[in-house]
């Protein structure tokens, strides 16, 4: 059990170190380099957190989702991406643009996560 959680602890430590460096590096570097280091450390912390979330969810759901449910969710996410793009490019209201952008962002992030889930095979369901 501990061996299984070790990568997550390592990831949490790396993210914590990056967030601490976010505070320390701007104090010891010149202004522009300090701001760049601050941005990069936060960006890397967010990116690593997202990667570890994907790994955690894909291990948790490995083979647990039926192929039919997997396909339905995947199609819903693709429709969300397409609907968000249509809402973004409509010429009538700014609200549609803002809502469309949020739908595209959420659907794309969800699709990235969902594409790493391995569905159970059709043979196992029979």
Secondary structure, DSSP 8 states (H G I E B T S, - for coil): -HHHHHHHHHHHHHHHHHHHHHHHHHHHS-HHHHHHHHHHHHHHHHHHHHHHHHHHHHHHSTTTS-HHHHHHHHHHHHHHHHHHHHHHT-SS-HHHHHHHHHHHHHHHHHHHHHTT-----HHHH-
